Amino acid sequence: FFFFFFFQAEDGIRDFCLSRGLGDVYKRQTLIKGLMLPHLTPIAKTIGARKEGYEALMRVLLPVVQRLLMDPFPEISSGAAETLTNIAEVLTEEDRGTHVLTIVLSISQLQPLELAHGGSDVGGREAAIKLLSRLASKFGQELCERFVAPELMSMGEDTNWTVRKVAVQSLVNICEIVSKDYFVKKLLGVYKR
């Protein structure tokens, strides 16, 4: 079976009417994305159970969710974050590390103009922190110790106070995943600063 997702801006061909401006186009696109989001998790769980479906999930559905994570409308990007968290359950541990973790870390590198959440100057860092925290249990101990915790610790030293605060608060979820030795040697120091 095949699933196709099309995201295309209107090309200006419509019935005769006075121009309504691009605002109407963006509103409709946002509405369509919002209506589509709740269906992506059940689709992922259904097709992810079969080999050819799993490949389609990785090749088609995951990139769609990645684009939605970067949507300028918070209701779309936060819905995509929840969808990514749910899709991670369907993926193999290797694919979570290779694909999902890469997606989240790439979001943390986005500048404010690339990820326009209310004109905030934190760019994608805050969104990435929240996703790393939500996905920590799905990444497992090894990925958390090698990638997630170091990323959060580095964001805990960010120049922006909001980013530092969210990063340190998110370490609580990571503490439950990493080994006790890792917590004592690496993470505890973040709370002492």
Disulfide bonds with the S-S distance in Angstrom:
none
